[in-house]
């Protein structure tokens, strides 16, 4: 997806990426192979030794034990920043990944997604895929990303390919035509109207949105509409949503960066206030007023990259956020996770998941996963 941050890479003050150490690492976490570089020896030791039970460094063992013992609950923005600054950002990212996988429900969703993805990838003609009757009952509302009208065909922000694939497996889907570069609040209004419109069908709705669509969906579901008005919304697939905004935006609010941003926004025909609606400062204040109805099953699909995984497109943003903790090059990872939700982890991918050659098939598999998960939950409640 093409977001204004992509362009800012070319006008930002030079990157500090060369200052991040590049220590080779090879190991596995929750069954997923990791081979890249990290920023510290303790991060390397954590993956290669500590988590596999081969503890050979008493100093590192004591430090890691302390982190585990002091953070029994799920990590917060503040605790991850403290761990990053005290040890390293990659260590904090690995710790966050471990804590995410530690939750049985996330392990279950990860397995279910892997099964669905294997089925999709092994079926050349998706029209011949065995389709559960459940699929025909759903309407999928796809909420596009920033600047999807002008650049969606190139970047995938308009969901054109996954929408065609979803149609092939029998899932009716529609694009929610929000303003292409609208503010969070403006887009929220359009999303709310379409939810009400398609709810009149009486069929279950599944919302799918990525990045900048995330905060607008949250605002529509948790503030603009009542719980009763969202009754037909059964699930929300939140793909790398910047739910609490992007601190990268905030970093461009002071001179001289704000001058570059204002000039570029003017050149592109974008409104500065729309960009600023995605800042962390504005988004966190807005998010405090949001309460997602309990009947909506929320699933996050989020990248958990180490420093060696960061793409050229995400590098500048990653360096801006590096001292704040685990991030995907555009937002802090923990800020992309909905409270009381489940998470499917994509180790190694940063915010710009459209560069994943399998992202379209994965979007289909993710939609199948959440629909099956909703059905399983419903069946368990009836028992």
C-alpha positions in Angstrom: 0.0 0.0 0.0 1.2 3.4 -0.9 1.1 5.9 2.0 2.5 9.3 2.3 5.3 8.0 4.4 6.7 6.2 1.4 7.3 9.5 -0.3 8.8 11.1 2.8 11.6 8.6 2.7 13.1 10.5 -0.2 13.0 13.9 1.6 13.8 12.9 5.2 17.0 13.8 6.8 19.6 11.0 6.2 18.9 7.7 7.8 20.7 6.4 10.8 20.5 2.8 9.7 24.3 2.4 9.6 24.4 2.9 13.3 22.3 -0.2 14.0 24.6 -3.3 14.6 24.1 -6.2 12.2 24.7 -9.4 14.2 23.9 -12.6 12.3 21.2 -14.7 13.9 19.7 -18.1 13.1 17.1 -19.9 15.1 13.4 -20.6 15.4 10.5 -19.2 17.4 7.2 -21.0 17.8 8.2 -23.2 14.9 9.1 -20.4 12.5 12.6 -20.2 11.2 14.4 -16.9 11.6 17.7 -16.1 9.7 18.6 -12.4 9.6 20.6 -9.9 11.6 19.9 -8.3 15.0 21.1 -5.3 16.9 22.6 -6.9 20.0 24.2 -10.0 21.4 21.5 -10.5 24.0 18.9 -10.6 21.2 20.9 -13.2 19.4 21.4 -15.2 22.6 17.6 -14.9 23.5 16.6 -16.6 20.2 19.5 -19.0 19.7 20.0 -20.2 23.3 17.5 -19.0 25.9 14.3 -19.8 24.2 15.6 -23.2 23.1 16.7 -24.1 26.7 20.4 -24.0 26.0 21.4 -21.5 28.7 25.1 -20.9 28.7 25.5 -17.3 29.7 24.7 -16.6 33.3 24.7 -12.8 32.9 22.3 -12.9 29.9 20.2 -15.5 31.6 19.8 -13.3 34.7 18.9 -10.3 32.6 16.3 -12.2 30.6 14.8 -13.8 33.6 14.4 -10.4 35.1 12.5 -9.2 32.0 10.2 -12.2 32.1 9.6 -11.9 35.8 8.9 -8.2 35.7 6.5 -8.4 32.8 4.1 -11.2 33.5 1.2 -9.5 31.7 1.2 -8.8 27.9 3.8 -6.1 27.1 2.7 -2.5 26.9 4.1 0.4 24.9 5.9 1.7 28.0 7.4 -1.7 29.0 8.6 -2.4 25.5 10.2 1.0 25.3 12.0 0.4 28.6 13.2 -3.0 27.5 14.4 -1.6 24.2 16.3 1.2 25.8 17.8 -1.0 28.5 18.8 -3.9 26.3 17.9 -3.5 22.6 14.9 -3.0 20.2 15.4 -6.4 18.6 15.4 -8.1 22.0 12.2 -6.3 22.8 10.7 -7.4 19.5 11.6 -11.1 20.1 10.2 -10.8 23.6 6.9 -9.3 22.2 6.8 -12.1 19.6 7.3 -14.8 22.3 4.6 -13.3 24.5 2.2 -13.1 21.5 2.8 -16.8 20.6 2.6 -17.7 24.3 -1.2 -17.2 24.2 -3.0 -20.5 23.3 -5.6 -18.7 21.2 -3.0 -17.1 19.1 -1.3 -20.4 18.6 -4.6 -21.9 17.5 -5.3 -19.1 15.0 -1.8 -19.3 13.6 -2.3 -23.0 12.9 -5.7 -22.5 11.4 -4.3 -19.7 9.1 -1.4 -22.0 8.1 -3.9 -24.7 7.1 -6.1 -22.3 5.1 -3.1 -20.8 3.3 -1.8 -24.2 2.4 -5.2 -25.1 0.9 -5.4 -21.8 -1.1 -1.8 -22.1 -2.4 -2.3 -25.7 -3.4 -5.5 -25.0 -5.4 -4.6 -23.5 -8.8 -8.2 -22.8 -9.7 -9.9 -21.3 -6.6 -13.4 -21.7 -8.3 -12.9 -25.4 -7.7 -12.1 -25.0 -4.0 -14.5 -26.8 -1.7 -16.6 -24.1 -0.3 -18.4 -24.4 3.1 -22.0 -23.2 2.8 -21.1 -20.7 5.5 -19.2 -18.6 2.9 -22.3 -17.8 0.8 -23.9 -16.1 3.9 -21.2 -13.6 4.4 -20.7 -10.1 2.9 -17.1 -8.9 3.1 -16.6 -5.2 3.2 -13.0 -4.2 2.1 -11.8 -0.8 3.3 -9.0 0.5 1.2 -5.7 2.2 2.2 -4.4 5.7 1.7 -4.4 7.1 -1.9 -6.0 4.0 -3.2 -7.7 5.7 -6.2 -4.5 7.0 -7.8 -2.1 4.3 -6.8 -4.2 1.3 -5.7 -3.6 -0.6 -8.9 0.2 -0.5 -8.4 0.3 -0.9 -4.7 -2.7 -3.1 -3.9 -4.3 -0.5 -1.7 -7.6 -1.0 -3.5 -7.8 -4.7 -2.8 -8.5 -5.5 -6.5 -6.7 -8.8 -6.7 -7.9 -10.3 -3.3 -11.5 -9.1 -4.1 -11.4 -11.2 -7.3 -10.0 -14.2 -5.4 -12.6 -13.9 -2.7 -15.3 -13.8 -5.4 -13.9 -17.0 -6.8 -14.3 -18.9 -3.5 -17.9 -17.7 -3.2 -17.5 -14.7 -0.8 -19.5 -11.7 -1.9 -17.4 -8.6 -1.3 -17.6 -4.9 -1.8 -15.2 -2.0 -1.7 -16.1 0.7 0.8 -15.4 3.8 -1.3 -14.0 6.1 1.3 -12.3 9.4 0.3 -8.9 8.3 -1.1 -6.9 10.6 1.1 -9.5 11.5 3.7 -9.1 12.0 7.4 -9.7 9.2 9.9 -13.0 10.9 11.0 -14.2 11.5 7.4 -13.5 7.9 6.4 -15.2 6.6 9.6 -18.4 8.3 8.5 -18.3 6.5 5.1 -17.6 3.2 6.7 -20.4 3.6 9.2 -22.9 4.4 6.4 -21.9 1.3 4.4 -22.2 -0.9 7.5 -25.7 0.3 8.1 -26.6 -0.1 4.4 -25.3 -3.7 4.1 -26.7 -4.6 7.5 -30.1 -4.3 6.0 -29.5 -7.6 4.2 -29.6 -9.4 7.5 -26.5 -11.3 6.5 -23.3 -11.4 8.6 -20.6 -8.9 7.7 -16.8 -9.2 7.8 -14.7 -6.0 7.6 -11.2 -6.2 6.2 -9.0 -3.1 6.2 -5.3 -2.4 6.2 -3.0 0.3 7.7 -4.7 3.8 7.5 -8.1 2.0 7.3 -7.6 0.6 10.8 -8.3 3.7 12.9 -11.3 4.7 10.7 -12.8 1.2 11.1 -12.2 1.4 14.9 -13.9 4.8 15.0 -16.9 3.6 13.1 -17.4 0.5 15.1 -16.5 1.8 18.5 -17.6 5.4 18.6 -19.8 6.4 15.6 -22.2 3.5 15.7 -24.0 1.9 18.6 -23.5 -1.7 19.5 -26.9 -2.6 18.2 -26.1 -0.9 14.8 -23.1 -3.1 14.5 -25.0 -6.3 15.3 -24.5 -7.7 11.8 -20.7 -7.1 11.9 -19.4 -10.5 13.0 -15.7 -10.0 12.5 -13.0 -7.5 11.7 -9.7 -8.5 10.1 -7.2 -5.7 11.0 -4.2 -5.9 8.7 -1.3 -3.8 10.1 -3.8 -1.2 11.2 -2.3 2.0 12.6 -4.9 2.0 15.3 -3.1 4.4 17.6 -1.6 6.4 14.8 2.0 6.7 13.5 4.6 8.4 15.5 6.4 8.9 12.2 3.7 11.6 11.5 4.4 13.3 14.8 8.1 13.4 14.0 7.3 15.6 11.0 5.5 18.2 13.1 8.6 20.3 14.0 10.8 22.5 11.7 12.4 21.8 9.3 10.6 18.5 8.7 7.1 20.1 8.9 8.1 22.4 6.0 9.0 19.4 3.8 5.8 17.6 4.7 3.6 20.7 4.1 5.3 21.3 0.7 4.9 17.7 -0.3 1.3 17.5 0.8 0.6 20.7 -1.2 2.3 19.1 -4.3 0.2 15.9 -4.0 -3.0 17.8 -3.3 -3.4 16.3 0.2 -4.8 18.1 3.1 -2.4 18.5 6.0 -5.2 18.0 8.6 -6.0 14.6 7.0 -2.4 13.5 7.4 -2.3 14.9 11.0 -5.4 12.9 11.9 -3.1 9.8 11.7 -0.6 11.2 14.1 0.0 9.2 17.3 -1.0 12.2 19.4 -4.4 12.6 17.7 -5.0 8.9 17.3 -4.3 8.0 20.9 -6.7 10.6 22.2 -9.4 9.4 19.8 -8.8 5.7 20.6 -9.5 6.3 24.3 -13.1 7.1 23.3 -13.5 3.9 21.3 -15.1 0.7 22.6 -15.4 -2.1 20.1 -18.6 -4.1 20.8 -17.9 -7.5 22.4 -19.8 -9.5 19.8 -17.3 -8.5 17.0 -14.5 -11.0 16.6 -11.3 -9.1 16.0 -8.2 -10.6 14.5 -5.0 -8.8 13.8 -2.6 -9.7 11.0 0.6 -8.0 11.9 4.3 -8.0 10.9 6.9 -8.6 13.6 10.2 -7.6 11.9 13.6 -7.6 13.4 16.1 -4.8 12.3 17.6 -7.1 9.7 14.1 -7.7 8.1 13.3 -4.0 7.4 12.8 -3.2 3.8 14.3 -0.1 2.1 10.8 1.4 2.0 10.4 1.1 5.8 13.9 1.8 6.9 13.5 5.6 7.5 10.4 5.1 9.6 12.0 2.2 11.5 14.9 4.4 12.4 12.7 7.2 13.6 10.8 4.8 15.8 13.8 2.6 16.8 14.3 4.1 20.3 10.6 3.8 21.0 10.5 0.0 20.8 9.4 -2.7 18.4 7.9 -1.2 15.2 7.2 -2.1 11.6 8.6 1.1 10.1 5.3 3.1 10.4 3.8 2.3 13.8 4.7 0.6 17.0 3.7 -3.1 16.8 1.8 -3.1 20.0 -0.2 -0.1 18.8 -1.4 -2.2 15.8 -3.0 -4.8 18.1 -6.6 -4.4 19.2 -7.3 -4.9 22.9 -9.0 -8.2 23.7 -8.2 -9.6 20.2 -6.3 -12.4 18.7 -3.2 -12.0 16.5 -1.7 -13.8 13.6 2.0 -13.0 13.4 4.0 -12.6 10.3 7.6 -12.8 11.4 9.9 -10.8 9.1 7.4 -8.6 7.4 7.3 -4.8 8.0 4.4 -2.4 7.5 4.6 -2.6 3.7 3.1 -6.0 3.4 2.1 -5.4 -0.2 5.6 -6.4 -1.2 5.0 -9.9 0.1 4.5 -11.9 -3.1 1.9 -14.0 -1.3 -0.1 -11.2 0.2 -3.2 -11.6 -2.0 -3.5 -15.3 -1.3 -2.8 -14.7 2.3 -5.7 -12.1 2.4 -8.0 -14.8 1.1 -6.7 -17.3 3.6 -7.1 -14.8 6.4 -10.7 -14.1 5.5 -11.4 -17.9 5.5 -9.6 -18.2 8.8 -11.7 -15.6 10.6 -15.0 -16.9 9.2 -14.2 -20.4 10.4 -13.0 -19.1 13.7 -16.3 -17.2 14.2 -18.2 -20.3 13.4 -16.2 -22.4 15.8 -16.7 -19.8 18.6 -20.4 -19.7 17.9 -20.7 -23.5 18.1 -18.8 -23.6 21.4 -21.2 -21.0 22.9 -24.1 -23.2 22.0 -22.7 -26.2 23.8 
